[in-house]
Amino acid sequence: MQYRKLGLTGLQVSMVSLGTGGHSRIGMGTGQTPDTSISIVQKAIDEGINLIDSSEVYGTEDLVGQALSGVGRPKYVLSTKVGIRVGGGLKTAPQLKASLEASLKRLRTDYVDIYHMHGIPEADYGYVRDELVPVMLELKQQGKIRHIGITEAFVTDPGHKMLQRAVTDDCWEVMMVGFNLLNQSARTRVLQPAAEKGIGILDMFAVRRALVSQALLSVFMKGMLEQGLIDPDRYDGQNPLGFLLERGGYDSLTELAYRFCTSEPGIHSILSGTGNPQHLEQNLRDIGKGPMPAEDRETLMSLFERVDSVSGN
């Protein structure tokens, strides 16, 4: 397993991190037993993954806490997130503090390494920065949070409007960004300015629905073609990206997608979620093959350079 420094946080994080949300929610969303979910987290640790990410919204914090209860605290980096809406309104300072205390209890720990504001739309960013960040800084001083993060709502904000504002502020130490081979717009809008500030970057959406099969990718690419976002001469509706898969000897579309993100210099760790131990092993093999050849990366960069309106979900 490769490890990278997460910006200026001082944390060394694995190139692959385990996400416990998404469709699978470590098996909770696919009918697996709690024991299976716990075993996936433990397997991730055994395989060298040291960054585990959850959220109060996912409903997986308790399982993560159980899975890590016998693991030495220095062996893993714990990341969780807080939703900012409750009862139709925005959380107050006392409600935010209560959310963290509840998360710590479920996670069976005294502190989290990274505490993120979760899925923030641009319209709420000002409130988060002005009203909630001071509370997070207070909690950081108390030792309950080590580093402050923010995640975007990539499905509804594929152009990164919120993070383009956030990256100009000095309060954020970590950002969770939507970036994949279909939508690379974060490169210049978020990743490059974040690198200048030393902000740690966690990549979500490296692989979502559009990148698990040629059939689904074809649907997404047809839509981009109709919007004039890709060159029609470079679109094969029957076998999208087939030329690249063959040329590069990739075993699957997901391998291609993961290795593209591994090749991005502004990314420190790639979130990978699953509810299946074998799937976790396959993801680790794919990412473990390392960055793709520069020629392949340049091909994908030029093919999708105009796209900033899809998430691939």
Contacts in CASP RR format, 6 or more apart in sequence:
PFRMAT RR
TARGET T0000
AUTHOR 0000-0000-0000
METHOD contacts of the structure
MODEL  1
MQYRKLGLTGLQVSMVSLGTGGHSRIGMGTGQTPDTSISIVQKAIDEGIN
LIDSSEVYGTEDLVGQALSGVGRPKYVLSTKVGIRVGGGLKTAPQLKASL
EASLKRLRTDYVDIYHMHGIPEADYGYVRDELVPVMLELKQQGKIRHIGI
TEAFVTDPGHKMLQRAVTDDCWEVMMVGFNLLNQSARTRVLQPAAEKGIG
ILDMFAVRRALVSQALLSVFMKGMLEQGLIDPDRYDGQNPLGFLLERGGY
DSLTELAYRFCTSEPGIHSILSGTGNPQHLEQNLRDIGKGPMPAEDRETL
MSLFERVDSVSGN
1 14 0 8 1.000
1 15 0 8 1.000
1 16 0 8 1.000
1 47 0 8 1.000
1 48 0 8 1.000
1 49 0 8 1.000
1 284 0 8 1.000
2 14 0 8 1.000
2 15 0 8 1.000
2 288 0 8 1.000
3 12 0 8 1.000
3 13 0 8 1.000
3 14 0 8 1.000
3 15 0 8 1.000
3 50 0 8 1.000
4 12 0 8 1.000
4 13 0 8 1.000
4 15 0 8 1.000
4 268 0 8 1.000
4 269 0 8 1.000
5 11 0 8 1.000
5 12 0 8 1.000
5 13 0 8 1.000
5 268 0 8 1.000
6 12 0 8 1.000
6 13 0 8 1.000
6 77 0 8 1.000
6 174 0 8 1.000
6 200 0 8 1.000
6 202 0 8 1.000
6 268 0 8 1.000
6 269 0 8 1.000
7 173 0 8 1.000
7 174 0 8 1.000
7 198 0 8 1.000
7 199 0 8 1.000
7 200 0 8 1.000
7 201 0 8 1.000
7 268 0 8 1.000
8 173 0 8 1.000
8 198 0 8 1.000
8 199 0 8 1.000
8 200 0 8 1.000
9 114 0 8 1.000
9 146 0 8 1.000
9 147 0 8 1.000
9 173 0 8 1.000
9 174 0 8 1.000
9 200 0 8 1.000
11 77 0 8 1.000
11 113 0 8 1.000
11 114 0 8 1.000
11 147 0 8 1.000
12 50 0 8 1.000
13 50 0 8 1.000
13 51 0 8 1.000
13 77 0 8 1.000
13 268 0 8 1.000
13 269 0 8 1.000
14 48 0 8 1.000
14 49 0 8 1.000
14 50 0 8 1.000
14 51 0 8 1.000
14 269 0 8 1.000
15 262 0 8 1.000
15 269 0 8 1.000
15 270 0 8 1.000
15 287 0 8 1.000
15 288 0 8 1.000
16 49 0 8 1.000
16 269 0 8 1.000
16 270 0 8 1.000
16 272 0 8 1.000
16 283 0 8 1.000
16 284 0 8 1.000
16 287 0 8 1.000
16 288 0 8 1.000
17 49 0 8 1.000
17 51 0 8 1.000
17 52 0 8 1.000
17 53 0 8 1.000
17 79 0 8 1.000
17 202 0 8 1.000
17 269 0 8 1.000
17 270 0 8 1.000
17 271 0 8 1.000
17 272 0 8 1.000
18 26 0 8 1.000
18 40 0 8 1.000
18 41 0 8 1.000
18 44 0 8 1.000
18 49 0 8 1.000
18 51 0 8 1.000
18 52 0 8 1.000
18 53 0 8 1.000
18 271 0 8 1.000
18 272 0 8 1.000
18 273 0 8 1.000
18 280 0 8 1.000
19 26 0 8 1.000
19 52 0 8 1.000
19 53 0 8 1.000
19 54 0 8 1.000
19 271 0 8 1.000
19 272 0 8 1.000
19 273 0 8 1.000
20 26 0 8 1.000
20 41 0 8 1.000
20 52 0 8 1.000
20 53 0 8 1.000
20 54 0 8 1.000
20 55 0 8 1.000
20 58 0 8 1.000
20 60 0 8 1.000
20 63 0 8 1.000
20 64 0 8 1.000
20 273 0 8 1.000
21 54 0 8 1.000
21 55 0 8 1.000
21 58 0 8 1.000
21 60 0 8 1.000
21 273 0 8 1.000
22 58 0 8 1.000
22 273 0 8 1.000
23 29 0 8 1.000
23 30 0 8 1.000
24 30 0 8 1.000
24 273 0 8 1.000
24 274 0 8 1.000
24 275 0 8 1.000
24 276 0 8 1.000
25 37 0 8 1.000
25 58 0 8 1.000
25 59 0 8 1.000
25 60 0 8 1.000
25 275 0 8 1.000
26 32 0 8 1.000
26 37 0 8 1.000
26 40 0 8 1.000
26 41 0 8 1.000
26 60 0 8 1.000
26 63 0 8 1.000
26 64 0 8 1.000
26 273 0 8 1.000
26 274 0 8 1.000
26 275 0 8 1.000
27 36 0 8 1.000
27 37 0 8 1.000
27 40 0 8 1.000
27 274 0 8 1.000
27 275 0 8 1.000
27 276 0 8 1.000
28 34 0 8 1.000
28 37 0 8 1.000
28 59 0 8 1.000
28 60 0 8 1.000
28 63 0 8 1.000
29 275 0 8 1.000
30 275 0 8 1.000
30 276 0 8 1.000
32 275 0 8 1.000
34 63 0 8 1.000
34 66 0 8 1.000
36 275 0 8 1.000
36 277 0 8 1.000
37 60 0 8 1.000
37 63 0 8 1.000
37 67 0 8 1.000
37 275 0 8 1.000
38 63 0 8 1.000
38 66 0 8 1.000
38 67 0 8 1.000
39 67 0 8 1.000
39 277 0 8 1.000
40 67 0 8 1.000
40 274 0 8 1.000
40 275 0 8 1.000
40 276 0 8 1.000
40 277 0 8 1.000
40 280 0 8 1.000
41 52 0 8 1.000
41 63 0 8 1.000
41 64 0 8 1.000
41 67 0 8 1.000
41 68 0 8 1.000
42 67 0 8 1.000
42 71 0 8 1.000
43 277 0 8 1.000
43 280 0 8 1.000
44 52 0 8 1.000
44 280 0 8 1.000
45 52 0 8 1.000
45 67 0 8 1.000
45 68 0 8 1.000
45 71 0 8 1.000
45 75 0 8 1.000
45 76 0 8 1.000
47 280 0 8 1.000
47 281 0 8 1.000
47 284 0 8 1.000
49 284 0 8 1.000
50 75 0 8 1.000
50 76 0 8 1.000
50 77 0 8 1.000
51 76 0 8 1.000
51 77 0 8 1.000
51 79 0 8 1.000
51 202 0 8 1.000
51 269 0 8 1.000
52 64 0 8 1.000
52 68 0 8 1.000
52 76 0 8 1.000
52 77 0 8 1.000
52 78 0 8 1.000
52 79 0 8 1.000
53 79 0 8 1.000
53 80 0 8 1.000
53 81 0 8 1.000
53 202 0 8 1.000
53 271 0 8 1.000
54 60 0 8 1.000
54 61 0 8 1.000
54 64 0 8 1.000
54 79 0 8 1.000
54 80 0 8 1.000
54 81 0 8 1.000
54 107 0 8 1.000
55 61 0 8 1.000
55 80 0 8 1.000
55 81 0 8 1.000
55 82 0 8 1.000
55 83 0 8 1.000
55 116 0 8 1.000
55 118 0 8 1.000
56 80 0 8 1.000
56 81 0 8 1.000
56 82 0 8 1.000
56 83 0 8 1.000
56 99 0 8 1.000
56 102 0 8 1.000
56 103 0 8 1.000
56 106 0 8 1.000
56 118 0 8 1.000
57 81 0 8 1.000
57 83 0 8 1.000
57 118 0 8 1.000
61 80 0 8 1.000
61 103 0 8 1.000
61 106 0 8 1.000
61 107 0 8 1.000
62 106 0 8 1.000
62 107 0 8 1.000
64 78 0 8 1.000
64 106 0 8 1.000
64 107 0 8 1.000
65 106 0 8 1.000
65 107 0 8 1.000
65 108 0 8 1.000
65 109 0 8 1.000
66 108 0 8 1.000
68 76 0 8 1.000
68 78 0 8 1.000
68 107 0 8 1.000
68 108 0 8 1.000
68 109 0 8 1.000
69 108 0 8 1.000
73 109 0 8 1.000
77 113 0 8 1.000
77 114 0 8 1.000
78 107 0 8 1.000
78 109 0 8 1.000
78 112 0 8 1.000
78 113 0 8 1.000
78 114 0 8 1.000
79 112 0 8 1.000
79 113 0 8 1.000
79 114 0 8 1.000
79 115 0 8 1.000
79 116 0 8 1.000
79 174 0 8 1.000
79 202 0 8 1.000
80 103 0 8 1.000
80 107 0 8 1.000
80 112 0 8 1.000
80 114 0 8 1.000
80 115 0 8 1.000
80 116 0 8 1.000
81 115 0 8 1.000
81 116 0 8 1.000
81 117 0 8 1.000
81 118 0 8 1.000
81 119 0 8 1.000
81 151 0 8 1.000
82 91 0 8 1.000
82 96 0 8 1.000
82 99 0 8 1.000
82 100 0 8 1.000
82 103 0 8 1.000
82 115 0 8 1.000
82 116 0 8 1.000
82 117 0 8 1.000
82 118 0 8 1.000
83 91 0 8 1.000
83 99 0 8 1.000
83 117 0 8 1.000
83 118 0 8 1.000
83 119 0 8 1.000
84 90 0 8 1.000
84 91 0 8 1.000
84 96 0 8 1.000
84 117 0 8 1.000
84 118 0 8 1.000
84 120 0 8 1.000
84 124 0 8 1.000
84 127 0 8 1.000
84 128 0 8 1.000
84 132 0 8 1.000
85 91 0 8 1.000
86 95 0 8 1.000
90 124 0 8 1.000
90 127 0 8 1.000
90 131 0 8 1.000
91 99 0 8 1.000
91 132 0 8 1.000
93 131 0 8 1.000
93 132 0 8 1.000
93 134 0 8 1.000
93 135 0 8 1.000
96 132 0 8 1.000
96 135 0 8 1.000
96 136 0 8 1.000
97 135 0 8 1.000
97 139 0 8 1.000
100 112 0 8 1.000
100 115 0 8 1.000
100 139 0 8 1.000
100 144 0 8 1.000
100 145 0 8 1.000
103 112 0 8 1.000
104 110 0 8 1.000
104 111 0 8 1.000
104 112 0 8 1.000
104 144 0 8 1.000
110 144 0 8 1.000
111 143 0 8 1.000
111 144 0 8 1.000
111 145 0 8 1.000
111 146 0 8 1.000
112 144 0 8 1.000
112 145 0 8 1.000
112 146 0 8 1.000
113 146 0 8 1.000
113 147 0 8 1.000
114 145 0 8 1.000
114 146 0 8 1.000
114 147 0 8 1.000
114 148 0 8 1.000
114 149 0 8 1.000
114 173 0 8 1.000
114 174 0 8 1.000
115 136 0 8 1.000
115 139 0 8 1.000
115 145 0 8 1.000
115 147 0 8 1.000
115 148 0 8 1.000
115 149 0 8 1.000
116 148 0 8 1.000
116 149 0 8 1.000
116 150 0 8 1.000
116 151 0 8 1.000
116 174 0 8 1.000
116 176 0 8 1.000
117 128 0 8 1.000
117 132 0 8 1.000
117 136 0 8 1.000
117 149 0 8 1.000
117 150 0 8 1.000
117 151 0 8 1.000
118 151 0 8 1.000
119 150 0 8 1.000
119 151 0 8 1.000
119 152 0 8 1.000
119 153 0 8 1.000
120 128 0 8 1.000
120 150 0 8 1.000
120 151 0 8 1.000
120 152 0 8 1.000
120 153 0 8 1.000
120 162 0 8 1.000
120 166 0 8 1.000
121 153 0 8 1.000
121 156 0 8 1.000
121 157 0 8 1.000
121 162 0 8 1.000
122 157 0 8 1.000
122 161 0 8 1.000
122 162 0 8 1.000
122 165 0 8 1.000
125 162 0 8 1.000
125 165 0 8 1.000
125 166 0 8 1.000
128 150 0 8 1.000
129 166 0 8 1.000
129 169 0 8 1.000
129 171 0 8 1.000
133 148 0 8 1.000
133 171 0 8 1.000
136 145 0 8 1.000
136 148 0 8 1.000
137 148 0 8 1.000
137 171 0 8 1.000
139 145 0 8 1.000
140 146 0 8 1.000
140 147 0 8 1.000
140 148 0 8 1.000
147 173 0 8 1.000
147 174 0 8 1.000
148 171 0 8 1.000
148 172 0 8 1.000
148 173 0 8 1.000
148 174 0 8 1.000
149 172 0 8 1.000
149 173 0 8 1.000
149 174 0 8 1.000
149 175 0 8 1.000
149 176 0 8 1.000
150 163 0 8 1.000
150 166 0 8 1.000
150 172 0 8 1.000
150 174 0 8 1.000
150 175 0 8 1.000
150 176 0 8 1.000
151 175 0 8 1.000
151 176 0 8 1.000
151 204 0 8 1.000
152 160 0 8 1.000
152 162 0 8 1.000
152 163 0 8 1.000
152 175 0 8 1.000
152 176 0 8 1.000
152 177 0 8 1.000
152 178 0 8 1.000
153 162 0 8 1.000
154 177 0 8 1.000
154 178 0 8 1.000
154 204 0 8 1.000
154 205 0 8 1.000
154 311 0 8 1.000
154 313 0 8 1.000
155 311 0 8 1.000
155 313 0 8 1.000
158 183 0 8 1.000
158 185 0 8 1.000
158 308 0 8 1.000
158 309 0 8 1.000
158 310 0 8 1.000
158 311 0 8 1.000
159 183 0 8 1.000
159 185 0 8 1.000
159 186 0 8 1.000
159 189 0 8 1.000
159 308 0 8 1.000
159 309 0 8 1.000
160 177 0 8 1.000
160 178 0 8 1.000
160 185 0 8 1.000
160 186 0 8 1.000
160 189 0 8 1.000
160 190 0 8 1.000
160 308 0 8 1.000
163 175 0 8 1.000
163 177 0 8 1.000
163 186 0 8 1.000
163 189 0 8 1.000
163 190 0 8 1.000
164 189 0 8 1.000
164 190 0 8 1.000
166 172 0 8 1.000
166 175 0 8 1.000
167 175 0 8 1.000
167 190 0 8 1.000
167 193 0 8 1.000
167 194 0 8 1.000
167 197 0 8 1.000
167 199 0 8 1.000
168 193 0 8 1.000
170 197 0 8 1.000
172 199 0 8 1.000
173 199 0 8 1.000
173 200 0 8 1.000
174 199 0 8 1.000
174 200 0 8 1.000
174 201 0 8 1.000
174 202 0 8 1.000
175 190 0 8 1.000
175 194 0 8 1.000
175 199 0 8 1.000
175 200 0 8 1.000
175 201 0 8 1.000
175 202 0 8 1.000
176 202 0 8 1.000
176 203 0 8 1.000
176 204 0 8 1.000
176 271 0 8 1.000
177 186 0 8 1.000
177 190 0 8 1.000
177 191 0 8 1.000
177 201 0 8 1.000
177 202 0 8 1.000
177 203 0 8 1.000
177 204 0 8 1.000
178 186 0 8 1.000
178 203 0 8 1.000
178 204 0 8 1.000
178 205 0 8 1.000
178 311 0 8 1.000
179 186 0 8 1.000
179 187 0 8 1.000
179 191 0 8 1.000
179 203 0 8 1.000
179 204 0 8 1.000
179 205 0 8 1.000
179 206 0 8 1.000
179 261 0 8 1.000
179 264 0 8 1.000
179 267 0 8 1.000
180 205 0 8 1.000
180 206 0 8 1.000
180 207 0 8 1.000
180 208 0 8 1.000
180 211 0 8 1.000
180 257 0 8 1.000
180 260 0 8 1.000
180 261 0 8 1.000
180 312 0 8 1.000
181 211 0 8 1.000
181 256 0 8 1.000
181 257 0 8 1.000
181 260 0 8 1.000
181 261 0 8 1.000
181 300 0 8 1.000
181 304 0 8 1.000
182 210 0 8 1.000
182 211 0 8 1.000
182 220 0 8 1.000
182 224 0 8 1.000
182 304 0 8 1.000
182 307 0 8 1.000
182 310 0 8 1.000
182 312 0 8 1.000
183 304 0 8 1.000
183 307 0 8 1.000
183 308 0 8 1.000
183 309 0 8 1.000
183 310 0 8 1.000
183 311 0 8 1.000
183 312 0 8 1.000
184 300 0 8 1.000
184 301 0 8 1.000
184 304 0 8 1.000
184 305 0 8 1.000
184 307 0 8 1.000
185 307 0 8 1.000
185 308 0 8 1.000
187 264 0 8 1.000
190 201 0 8 1.000
191 201 0 8 1.000
191 264 0 8 1.000
191 266 0 8 1.000
191 267 0 8 1.000
192 266 0 8 1.000
194 200 0 8 1.000
194 201 0 8 1.000
194 266 0 8 1.000
195 201 0 8 1.000
195 265 0 8 1.000
195 266 0 8 1.000
200 268 0 8 1.000
201 266 0 8 1.000
201 267 0 8 1.000
201 268 0 8 1.000
201 269 0 8 1.000
202 267 0 8 1.000
202 268 0 8 1.000
202 269 0 8 1.000
202 270 0 8 1.000
202 271 0 8 1.000
203 261 0 8 1.000
203 264 0 8 1.000
203 267 0 8 1.000
203 269 0 8 1.000
203 270 0 8 1.000
203 271 0 8 1.000
204 271 0 8 1.000
205 311 0 8 1.000
205 312 0 8 1.000
205 313 0 8 1.000
206 257 0 8 1.000
206 258 0 8 1.000
206 261 0 8 1.000
206 270 0 8 1.000
206 271 0 8 1.000
206 272 0 8 1.000
207 254 0 8 1.000
207 257 0 8 1.000
207 258 0 8 1.000
207 272 0 8 1.000
208 311 0 8 1.000
208 312 0 8 1.000
208 313 0 8 1.000
209 216 0 8 1.000
209 312 0 8 1.000
209 313 0 8 1.000
210 216 0 8 1.000
210 217 0 8 1.000
210 219 0 8 1.000
210 220 0 8 1.000
210 310 0 8 1.000
210 312 0 8 1.000
210 313 0 8 1.000
211 217 0 8 1.000
211 253 0 8 1.000
211 254 0 8 1.000
211 256 0 8 1.000
211 257 0 8 1.000
211 312 0 8 1.000
212 253 0 8 1.000
212 254 0 8 1.000
213 253 0 8 1.000
214 239 0 8 1.000
214 240 0 8 1.000
214 241 0 8 1.000
214 242 0 8 1.000
214 253 0 8 1.000
217 240 0 8 1.000
217 241 0 8 1.000
217 253 0 8 1.000
218 237 0 8 1.000
218 238 0 8 1.000
218 240 0 8 1.000
220 310 0 8 1.000
220 312 0 8 1.000
221 230 0 8 1.000
221 235 0 8 1.000
221 237 0 8 1.000
221 240 0 8 1.000
222 235 0 8 1.000
222 237 0 8 1.000
224 230 0 8 1.000
224 304 0 8 1.000
224 307 0 8 1.000
224 310 0 8 1.000
225 232 0 8 1.000
225 235 0 8 1.000
227 309 0 8 1.000
228 306 0 8 1.000
229 304 0 8 1.000
229 306 0 8 1.000
229 307 0 8 1.000
229 309 0 8 1.000
230 303 0 8 1.000
230 304 0 8 1.000
230 306 0 8 1.000
230 307 0 8 1.000
231 303 0 8 1.000
234 303 0 8 1.000
236 242 0 8 1.000
236 243 0 8 1.000
241 253 0 8 1.000
241 256 0 8 1.000
244 250 0 8 1.000
244 256 0 8 1.000
244 296 0 8 1.000
244 299 0 8 1.000
244 300 0 8 1.000
245 252 0 8 1.000
245 253 0 8 1.000
245 256 0 8 1.000
247 296 0 8 1.000
248 292 0 8 1.000
248 293 0 8 1.000
248 296 0 8 1.000
250 256 0 8 1.000
250 259 0 8 1.000
251 286 0 8 1.000
252 286 0 8 1.000
254 282 0 8 1.000
254 283 0 8 1.000
254 286 0 8 1.000
255 286 0 8 1.000
255 289 0 8 1.000
256 292 0 8 1.000
256 296 0 8 1.000
258 270 0 8 1.000
258 272 0 8 1.000
258 283 0 8 1.000
258 286 0 8 1.000
258 287 0 8 1.000
259 286 0 8 1.000
259 287 0 8 1.000
259 289 0 8 1.000
259 290 0 8 1.000
259 291 0 8 1.000
259 292 0 8 1.000
260 292 0 8 1.000
260 296 0 8 1.000
260 297 0 8 1.000
260 300 0 8 1.000
261 267 0 8 1.000
261 270 0 8 1.000
262 270 0 8 1.000
262 287 0 8 1.000
262 288 0 8 1.000
262 290 0 8 1.000
262 291 0 8 1.000
262 292 0 8 1.000
263 290 0 8 1.000
263 291 0 8 1.000
263 292 0 8 1.000
263 297 0 8 1.000
270 287 0 8 1.000
272 280 0 8 1.000
272 283 0 8 1.000
272 287 0 8 1.000
273 280 0 8 1.000
273 283 0 8 1.000
274 280 0 8 1.000
274 283 0 8 1.000
291 297 0 8 1.000
END
